[in-house]
Amino acid sequence: MTVTRVGPLPTLPYDITVIGAGVVGCALARELIRRAPAARIALLDAAHDVGEGTSKANTAILHTGFDAVPGSLEARLVREGQRELAAYASESGIPVEPVGALLVAWDTAQRDALTGLAAKAVRNAYTESRIIGPDELRSREPHLGPGALGALDVPGESVICPWTTTLAYATQAVRAGVDLHLDSPVRAADRSRGGTHHLTTGRGLLRTRWLVNAAGLHADTVDRLLGHDTFTVTPRRGQLIVYDKFARDLVHHILLPVPTALGKGVLVAPTVHGNVLLGPTAEDLDDKRATHTTADALGLLREKGRRILPRLVEEEVTAVYAGLRAATGQDDYRIDARPAQRCVTVGGIRSTGLTASMGIATYVADLLADSGCTTLGTPRDLPPVTMPNLGEAFPRPYQQPELIAEDPEFGTIVCHCERVTRGEIRAALTSTIPPVSAEGLRRRTRARGGRCQGFSCGAAVRELLGRRNGAGA
């Protein structure tokens, strides 16, 4: 198993390299090693951890694809990916809660639009949606604000843990033989020497015969390094507010607005971690690093939240965050194979990328094979992985007497807000892809993610992390 963050990259050429270790890139690496167990496969990322970009900061919804553009590639891959990921999550211990969604109409125009949205769902092969009236809506969501005229019920929508999904893909890929090279930003690309891609990275040269560009927000930049100028990624910032666990009983479904051209709008949704989300905004920016939140946007979210769920905005806020989505000005994914150049670009993967990740991986692997990548064969089953449970609706280590009897550190709580034990932190720090930052540790354990934001446990967490890093991580 190879995970590197420092030092020069290997000199021998790889058979296939994936640029970008977000949820899509990690799913791709996993799928490629399934089909080519003897191949040399690399997964590169500029960050020091997997899932550091859009993959860590989204609404964490496992979509049905009911409202995708019918006939689009996105609609197809979301539909296929949703089925695959739901099964994979069950096998791998990734928490999923099938809470369902309600697309709420607040005026007559929105109510009239529900019929078209229900028909659109059918065109997307989703037949379980139905329109409900205000009385049923109110009985199912008693804390909803006044004035709602009805809703489209979409029972197949779920919430999922985005952090462990990305980590599961990456862990399985690395254990199967993929080399994960972090802190390796790609700065130049050249294919003029012997038909092999020469990638200049922050850690030196990497050579590869085939290349997959899954660089997310930077997919257009990498595409231009390869000599193409076919699309531009505009970072679309989504700011969100995370409410404390005391707010969880206020909402039972994902509450969606009627969508607009800019996106699906501001929603209220429970999370598998026991919190409630309000957001996101949709702000087109120029800066791909602008992941800060703003007072104006958070004020706007609170205003919208007050109409959707009035009591929610009176609850305590645990955190605020912002993520950037890869908008391209096109209502579909930008996945293009260039057989003569031995590369595939995977661009424009927006908020549905988490759901579609396994579908995208299968599609891209097929494109590579059709383009002449003879390394790829029939998929094989990989040894399963079991991820740490971060879901509030499932038994946590501190609730399992048998586990604590075997190892008392799973009964020693370090983070009391999130009830994270010393055993969980130790397991994360000695895992296949260990974290090197407190934020990375939080995504693996929830430590420092509660209402005190690490005020009580921060020192202990930093000490444990520091011991591991000081030991040569």
C-alpha positions as CSV (number, residue, x, y, z in Angstrom):
1,M,0.0,0.0,0.0
2,T,1.5,3.3,-1.1
3,V,0.4,6.7,0.2
4,T,2.9,9.5,-0.1
5,R,2.9,13.2,0.7
6,V,6.6,14.1,0.5
7,G,9.6,13.3,-1.6
8,P,10.1,12.7,-5.4
9,L,7.5,10.7,-7.3
10,P,8.4,7.3,-8.8
11,T,10.5,7.3,-11.9
12,L,8.9,4.2,-13.6
13,P,5.9,5.2,-15.9
14,Y,2.4,4.4,-14.7
15,D,-0.1,2.7,-17.0
16,I,-3.0,5.0,-15.9
17,T,-3.0,8.2,-13.8
18,V,-6.0,9.9,-12.4
19,I,-5.6,13.6,-11.5
20,G,-7.9,14.6,-8.7
21,A,-8.7,12.7,-5.5
22,G,-12.2,13.9,-4.9
23,V,-15.1,11.6,-4.7
24,V,-15.2,11.1,-8.5
25,G,-11.4,10.6,-8.8
26,C,-11.3,8.1,-5.9
27,A,-14.2,6.2,-7.4
28,L,-12.4,6.1,-10.7
29,A,-9.1,4.8,-9.1
30,R,-11.1,2.1,-7.4
31,E,-12.9,1.1,-10.7
32,L,-9.7,1.1,-12.7
33,I,-7.8,-1.2,-10.3
34,R,-10.9,-3.5,-10.3
35,R,-10.4,-3.9,-14.0
36,A,-6.6,-3.9,-14.1
37,P,-5.2,-5.6,-11.0
38,A,-1.7,-5.9,-12.5
39,A,-1.5,-2.3,-13.8
40,R,0.5,0.5,-12.3
41,I,-2.2,3.1,-11.4
42,A,-1.6,6.5,-9.7
43,L,-4.0,8.9,-8.1
44,L,-2.7,12.4,-7.7
45,D,-4.0,15.4,-5.8
46,A,-2.7,18.9,-5.0
47,A,-4.1,18.7,-1.4
48,H,-2.7,16.8,1.6
49,D,-5.8,14.6,1.9
50,V,-8.5,13.0,-0.3
51,G,-11.8,14.8,-0.7
52,E,-10.4,18.2,0.2
53,G,-12.4,20.2,-2.4
54,T,-16.0,20.1,-3.4
55,S,-16.3,16.6,-2.0
56,K,-16.1,17.7,1.6
57,A,-18.4,20.6,1.4
58,N,-21.8,19.8,-0.1
59,T,-25.3,19.0,0.9
60,A,-24.6,15.2,1.2
61,I,-27.8,14.1,-0.5
62,L,-28.0,10.7,-2.3
63,H,-30.2,11.9,-5.2
64,T,-32.7,9.8,-7.2
65,G,-32.1,12.0,-10.3
66,F,-35.9,12.8,-10.5
67,D,-35.2,16.4,-11.6
68,A,-32.2,16.0,-13.9
69,V,-32.4,17.0,-17.6
70,P,-34.1,14.0,-19.2
71,G,-31.9,12.1,-21.6
72,S,-28.7,13.8,-20.4
73,L,-25.6,12.0,-19.4
74,E,-26.0,13.3,-15.9
75,A,-29.5,11.9,-15.6
76,R,-28.2,8.4,-16.7
77,L,-25.2,8.4,-14.4
78,V,-27.0,9.7,-11.4
79,R,-29.6,7.0,-11.8
80,E,-27.0,4.2,-12.2
81,G,-24.7,5.7,-9.6
82,Q,-27.5,6.0,-7.0
83,R,-28.3,2.3,-7.2
84,E,-24.6,1.3,-7.0
85,L,-23.7,3.7,-4.2
86,A,-26.7,2.7,-2.0
87,A,-25.6,-1.0,-2.2
88,Y,-21.9,-0.1,-1.7
89,A,-22.7,2.0,1.3
90,S,-24.7,-0.8,2.9
91,E,-21.7,-3.2,2.4
92,S,-19.1,-0.7,3.5
93,G,-20.7,0.8,6.6
94,I,-21.2,4.3,5.1
95,P,-24.3,5.8,6.9
96,V,-27.3,6.5,4.7
97,E,-30.8,7.6,5.9
98,P,-33.7,7.2,3.4
99,V,-35.6,10.3,4.8
100,G,-37.3,11.2,1.5
101,A,-37.8,14.7,0.1
102,L,-40.6,17.1,-0.2
103,L,-40.5,19.7,-3.0
104,V,-42.5,22.5,-1.3
105,A,-44.6,25.0,-3.3
106,W,-45.1,28.3,-1.6
107,D,-47.2,30.1,-4.2
108,T,-49.6,29.1,-7.0
109,A,-47.0,29.3,-9.7
110,Q,-44.8,26.9,-7.8
111,R,-47.8,24.6,-7.1
112,D,-48.6,24.6,-10.8
113,A,-45.0,23.6,-11.6
114,L,-45.3,20.5,-9.5
115,T,-47.2,18.7,-12.2
116,G,-44.4,19.3,-14.7
117,L,-41.8,18.2,-12.2
118,A,-43.7,15.0,-11.5
119,A,-43.8,14.3,-15.3
120,K,-40.1,15.1,-15.5
121,A,-39.4,12.5,-12.8
122,V,-41.2,9.9,-14.9
123,R,-39.1,10.8,-17.9
124,N,-36.1,10.1,-15.7
125,A,-37.5,6.7,-14.9
126,Y,-38.5,7.7,-11.4
127,T,-42.2,6.7,-10.9
128,E,-42.6,7.0,-7.1
129,S,-43.2,10.7,-6.8
130,R,-46.6,12.1,-6.2
131,I,-48.2,15.5,-5.5
132,I,-49.6,16.0,-2.0
133,G,-51.8,18.7,-0.6
134,P,-51.3,21.2,2.2
135,D,-53.0,19.0,4.9
136,E,-50.8,16.0,4.3
137,L,-47.8,18.2,4.0
138,R,-48.5,19.8,7.3
139,S,-49.1,16.4,9.0
140,R,-45.7,15.2,7.8
141,E,-43.8,18.4,8.6
142,P,-45.7,20.1,11.4
143,H,-43.0,22.8,12.0
144,L,-43.2,24.0,8.4
145,G,-43.8,27.7,8.0
146,P,-47.2,29.1,7.1
147,G,-48.5,29.4,3.6
148,A,-47.2,26.1,1.9
149,L,-49.7,25.0,-0.7
150,G,-48.5,21.5,-1.3
151,A,-45.5,19.5,-2.3
152,L,-44.0,16.9,-4.6
153,D,-43.2,13.8,-2.5
154,V,-40.0,12.1,-3.6
155,P,-39.6,9.2,-1.1
156,G,-36.4,7.8,-2.7
157,E,-34.1,10.7,-1.7
158,S,-31.6,10.0,1.1
159,V,-28.9,11.7,3.1
160,I,-25.4,10.1,3.2
161,C,-22.0,10.8,4.7
162,P,-19.8,12.3,1.9
163,W,-16.6,12.1,3.9
164,T,-16.6,8.3,4.4
165,T,-17.8,7.7,0.8
166,T,-14.7,9.3,-0.6
167,L,-12.5,7.7,2.0
168,A,-13.9,4.3,1.3
169,Y,-13.2,4.5,-2.4
170,A,-9.7,5.7,-1.8
171,T,-9.0,3.1,0.9
172,Q,-10.2,0.2,-1.2
173,A,-8.2,1.5,-4.2
174,V,-4.9,1.9,-2.2
175,R,-5.3,-1.5,-0.6
176,A,-5.8,-3.1,-4.1
177,G,-2.6,-1.5,-5.4
178,V,-3.2,2.1,-6.5
179,D,-0.5,4.6,-5.5
180,L,-1.9,7.7,-3.9
181,H,0.3,10.7,-4.2
182,L,-0.9,13.8,-2.2
183,D,0.6,17.3,-2.1
184,S,1.3,16.8,-5.8
185,P,-0.1,19.7,-7.8
186,V,0.1,19.3,-11.6
187,R,1.8,22.4,-13.1
188,A,2.6,21.3,-16.7
189,A,1.9,18.4,-19.0
190,D,3.8,17.3,-22.1
191,R,3.1,14.3,-24.4
192,S,5.8,15.0,-27.0
193,R,8.2,12.2,-25.8
194,G,7.4,8.7,-26.9
195,G,3.6,9.0,-26.6
196,T,3.8,9.1,-22.8
197,H,2.4,11.9,-20.7
198,H,5.0,13.8,-18.7
199,L,3.4,15.6,-15.8
200,T,5.4,18.2,-13.9
201,T,4.2,18.3,-10.4
202,G,5.2,20.0,-7.2
203,R,7.1,16.9,-6.3
204,G,8.8,16.3,-9.6
205,L,8.1,14.4,-12.8
206,L,5.5,11.7,-13.2
207,R,5.1,9.7,-16.4
208,T,2.0,7.8,-17.5
209,R,0.7,6.1,-20.6
210,W,-3.0,7.0,-20.0
211,L,-4.4,10.0,-18.2
212,V,-7.8,10.9,-16.6
213,N,-8.4,14.5,-15.7
214,A,-10.8,14.5,-12.8
215,A,-9.5,17.7,-11.3
216,G,-12.9,19.2,-10.3
217,L,-12.7,22.9,-10.1
218,H,-9.4,22.8,-11.9
219,A,-10.4,20.4,-14.7
220,D,-10.4,23.2,-17.3
221,T,-6.9,24.3,-16.2
222,V,-5.6,20.7,-16.6
223,D,-7.4,20.4,-19.9
224,R,-5.6,23.5,-21.2
225,L,-2.3,22.0,-20.1
226,L,-3.2,19.1,-22.4
227,G,-3.8,21.5,-25.3
228,H,-7.6,21.9,-25.2
229,D,-9.8,24.9,-24.5
230,T,-13.4,23.5,-24.7
231,F,-14.9,24.7,-21.4
232,T,-14.4,27.0,-18.5
233,V,-15.2,26.1,-14.9
234,T,-16.9,28.9,-13.0
235,P,-16.8,28.3,-9.2
236,R,-20.3,28.5,-7.9
237,R,-20.1,29.0,-4.1
238,G,-22.7,27.5,-1.9
239,Q,-22.7,28.7,1.7
240,L,-24.5,26.6,4.4
241,I,-25.4,26.8,8.0
242,V,-25.2,23.8,10.2
243,Y,-27.6,23.7,13.2
244,D,-27.1,21.9,16.4
245,K,-28.5,18.4,17.1
246,F,-31.2,19.9,19.3
247,A,-32.8,21.0,16.0
248,R,-32.9,17.6,14.4
249,D,-36.5,16.8,15.5
250,L,-37.8,19.9,13.7
251,V,-37.5,18.3,10.3
252,H,-38.3,14.8,9.0
253,H,-37.6,15.1,5.3
254,I,-35.3,17.0,2.9
255,L,-37.3,20.1,2.2
256,L,-36.5,21.3,-1.3
257,P,-37.7,24.5,-3.1
258,V,-38.9,24.5,-6.7
259,P,-35.6,24.8,-8.6
260,T,-34.4,27.7,-10.7
261,A,-31.8,28.1,-13.5
262,L,-29.0,28.6,-10.8
263,G,-29.7,25.4,-9.1
264,K,-31.9,23.6,-6.6
265,G,-32.1,26.6,-4.3
266,V,-32.1,26.8,-0.5
267,L,-33.1,23.6,1.2
268,V,-33.4,22.4,4.8
269,A,-32.1,18.9,5.3
270,P,-31.2,16.5,8.1
271,T,-27.7,15.1,8.1
272,V,-26.5,11.6,9.0
273,H,-24.4,13.2,11.7
274,G,-27.6,14.4,13.5
275,N,-27.5,18.0,12.5
276,V,-29.7,20.1,10.2
277,L,-28.4,22.0,7.1
278,L,-29.8,25.2,5.7
279,G,-28.5,26.3,2.3
280,P,-26.8,26.5,-0.1
281,T,-26.5,29.9,-1.8
282,A,-25.5,30.0,-5.5
283,E,-22.9,32.6,-6.2
284,D,-20.8,32.6,-9.4
285,L,-17.3,33.7,-8.6
286,D,-13.9,34.1,-10.3
287,D,-11.8,32.9,-7.4
288,K,-11.5,29.1,-7.1
289,R,-10.2,29.5,-3.5
290,A,-13.1,31.6,-2.2
291,T,-14.4,29.1,0.3
292,H,-15.1,31.7,3.0
293,T,-18.6,32.6,4.2
294,T,-20.1,36.1,4.2
295,A,-22.4,37.9,6.6
296,D,-24.8,38.9,3.8
297,A,-25.2,35.4,2.4
298,L,-25.7,33.9,5.9
299,G,-28.3,36.6,6.6
300,L,-30.1,35.7,3.4
301,L,-30.1,32.0,4.4
302,R,-31.6,32.8,7.7
303,E,-34.3,34.9,6.0
304,K,-35.2,32.0,3.7
305,G,-34.9,29.5,6.6
306,R,-37.4,31.6,8.6
307,R,-40.0,31.1,6.0
308,I,-39.3,27.4,5.5
309,L,-38.9,26.3,9.1
310,P,-39.4,29.3,11.5
311,R,-38.2,27.6,14.6
312,L,-35.0,26.4,13.0
313,V,-33.4,29.9,12.9
314,E,-33.8,30.2,16.6
315,E,-31.7,27.1,17.2
316,E,-28.0,27.2,18.0
317,V,-25.6,27.2,15.0
318,T,-22.8,24.6,15.2
319,A,-20.9,25.7,12.1
320,V,-21.0,27.5,8.8
321,Y,-19.2,26.5,5.7
322,A,-18.9,27.1,2.0
323,G,-18.2,24.8,-1.0
324,L,-17.5,25.5,-4.6
325,R,-19.3,23.6,-7.4
326,A,-17.8,23.2,-10.8
327,A,-20.3,25.1,-13.1
328,T,-19.5,25.2,-16.8
329,G,-22.6,26.9,-18.3
330,Q,-23.9,23.6,-19.6
331,D,-26.6,21.5,-18.0
332,D,-24.7,18.3,-18.3
333,Y,-21.4,16.7,-17.4
334,R,-18.4,17.4,-19.7
335,I,-16.9,13.9,-20.1
336,D,-14.7,13.6,-23.3
337,A,-12.4,10.9,-24.5
338,R,-9.4,11.7,-26.7
339,P,-8.1,8.3,-27.9
340,A,-5.3,9.8,-29.9
341,Q,-4.0,11.6,-26.9
342,R,-4.7,8.7,-24.5
343,C,-6.7,10.8,-22.1
344,V,-10.2,11.4,-20.8
345,T,-11.5,14.6,-19.3
346,V,-14.1,14.5,-16.6
347,G,-15.4,18.0,-16.1
348,G,-18.5,19.9,-15.0
349,I,-19.4,17.4,-12.2
350,R,-21.6,19.5,-10.0
351,S,-23.7,18.8,-6.9
352,T,-24.7,15.3,-8.2
353,G,-21.2,14.1,-8.4
354,L,-21.4,12.3,-5.1
355,T,-24.4,10.3,-6.1
356,A,-23.1,9.6,-9.7
357,S,-19.6,8.8,-8.6
358,M,-19.7,5.1,-9.2
359,G,-21.7,5.5,-12.4
360,I,-19.1,8.0,-13.7
361,A,-16.3,5.6,-12.8
362,T,-17.9,2.8,-14.8
363,Y,-18.6,5.1,-17.8
364,V,-15.0,6.5,-17.9
365,A,-13.4,3.1,-17.5
366,D,-15.5,1.9,-20.5
367,L,-14.4,5.0,-22.5
368,L,-10.7,4.2,-21.7
369,A,-11.2,0.6,-22.9
370,D,-13.0,1.7,-26.1
371,S,-10.2,4.2,-26.7
372,G,-7.6,1.4,-26.8
373,C,-6.5,1.1,-23.2
374,T,-5.8,-2.7,-23.4
375,T,-4.8,-2.8,-19.7
376,L,-8.4,-2.9,-18.6
377,G,-10.3,-6.1,-18.4
378,T,-13.4,-7.5,-16.7
379,P,-14.1,-6.0,-13.3
380,R,-13.3,-8.2,-10.3
381,D,-14.6,-7.9,-6.7
382,L,-12.2,-6.2,-4.3
383,P,-11.8,-7.2,-0.7
384,P,-14.5,-5.2,1.2
385,V,-13.8,-2.2,3.4
386,T,-15.6,-1.3,6.6
387,M,-15.6,2.4,7.3
388,P,-15.9,3.9,10.8
389,N,-19.6,4.7,11.5
390,L,-20.2,8.5,11.7
391,G,-24.0,8.2,11.5
392,E,-26.0,9.3,14.5
393,A,-28.8,6.8,13.7
394,F,-26.5,3.8,14.0
395,P,-24.7,2.4,17.0
396,R,-21.5,4.3,17.8
397,P,-18.5,2.7,19.5
398,Y,-19.3,4.3,22.9
399,Q,-22.6,2.5,22.8
400,Q,-21.2,-1.0,22.1
401,P,-20.2,-2.9,25.4
402,E,-18.7,-5.8,23.5
403,L,-16.3,-3.5,21.6
404,I,-15.4,-1.6,24.8
405,A,-14.7,-4.9,26.6
406,E,-12.2,-5.9,23.9
407,D,-10.6,-2.4,23.8
408,P,-11.4,0.0,26.7
409,E,-10.2,3.0,24.6
410,F,-13.5,2.7,22.6
411,G,-15.2,3.6,25.9
412,T,-12.9,6.6,26.6
413,I,-14.6,9.7,25.2
414,V,-12.4,12.5,24.0
415,C,-14.9,14.7,22.2
416,H,-18.0,14.9,24.4
417,C,-20.1,17.0,21.9
418,E,-19.8,14.3,19.3
419,R,-19.1,11.4,21.6
420,V,-15.9,10.5,19.8
421,T,-13.7,8.0,21.6
422,R,-9.9,7.7,21.9
423,G,-10.2,4.3,20.1
424,E,-11.8,5.9,17.1
425,I,-9.1,8.6,16.9
426,R,-6.4,6.0,17.2
427,A,-7.9,3.9,14.5
428,A,-8.1,6.9,12.2
429,L,-4.5,7.9,12.8
430,T,-3.3,4.3,12.0
431,S,-5.6,3.8,9.0
432,T,-4.6,3.1,5.4
433,I,-4.9,6.9,4.6
434,P,-4.3,8.6,7.9
435,P,-5.1,12.3,8.3
436,V,-2.4,14.9,8.8
437,S,-4.6,17.7,10.0
438,A,-7.3,18.3,12.6
439,E,-9.8,18.8,9.8
440,G,-8.9,15.5,8.2
441,L,-9.3,13.8,11.6
442,R,-12.7,15.5,12.0
443,R,-13.9,14.0,8.7
444,R,-12.9,10.6,9.9
445,T,-14.2,10.7,13.4
446,R,-16.4,13.9,13.9
447,A,-13.9,15.0,16.7
448,R,-14.1,18.8,17.1
449,G,-17.2,19.0,15.0
450,G,-19.7,19.6,17.7
451,R,-21.3,22.6,19.4
452,C,-18.1,23.7,21.2
453,Q,-16.1,23.5,18.0
454,G,-13.2,21.9,19.8
455,F,-13.0,24.2,22.7
456,S,-13.2,21.3,25.2
457,C,-11.4,18.5,23.3
458,G,-9.1,20.5,21.0
459,A,-6.0,20.2,23.1
460,A,-6.4,16.5,23.5
461,V,-7.1,16.0,19.8
462,R,-4.1,18.1,18.8
463,E,-1.9,16.1,21.2
464,L,-2.9,12.8,19.7
465,L,-2.5,14.1,16.2
466,G,0.8,15.6,17.0
467,R,2.1,12.3,18.5
468,R,1.3,10.6,15.2
469,N,2.7,13.3,13.0
470,G,5.8,13.5,15.2
471,A,6.3,9.8,14.7
472,G,7.1,10.4,11.0
473,A,3.7,10.6,9.3
